[in-house]
């Protein structure tokens, strides 16, 4: 019998180069990063867990963008998370470009 998923918070920390695609702002609303999306890709499909707003006044290469999730249900075992950059028009970066694995214990 599989253990029921328990709620956990996770902290995501990553770097992003806004020189390649700048952050959206009042003056820039096209070809810009609107937010980051965090997915669970463990089962081979993307399940959106939560979104992260772009930090204010973001320019250039930003190290250590960090956010802690709301409590989320994770069953014990290995999980793979991916972070994508979503542009103002809704398109997203490649899912496999930024990913990490972690293990949930009982």
Secondary structure, 3 states (H helix, E strand, C coil): CCCCCEEECCEEEEEEECCCCCECCCCCCCCCEEEEEEEECCCCCCEEEEEEECCCCCCCEEEEEEEECCCEEECCEEEEEEEEEEECCCCECCHHHCEEEEEECC
